């Protein structure tokens, strides 16, 4: 009887994992542009340390950079350009000064390439931002990185404009 119970439990758990793994969210942001602005798709509006929507509590040039929570990448690349580096550095500075705040870095890729390749590319993109954060004093325990590969596009098109939007790392602050 114990073996039958174990088999039923395993079958139920496998079914739950299979069903939860099939949840593919479309995270297309209405009116999404290529400016790298605050993303309100997916998990909802991002929030700062005081519970206010991200962007409402920053001042000055670094605040402008902090309001940008999406870092875009060139095709088949995980290297940060100068603009992306500045955004990553602003967030790293903020996080190093606010050690109680955690962040999740979500790596994404466009639809080109195999699923496995795009998952690895999304991971490399997120890791490149992690590397900047750690180099600038952010504790590794406050950083989580995850890759979605091509699974959560914000633009549905099949052209360079859509692919550019989908090649990204999203910076999500924990509430």
Beta strands, then each sheet from edge to edge (+ up, - down):
strand 1: 70-72
strand 2: 103-108
strand 3: 143-149
strand 4: 168-173
sheet 1: 1+ 4- 2+ 3+
end
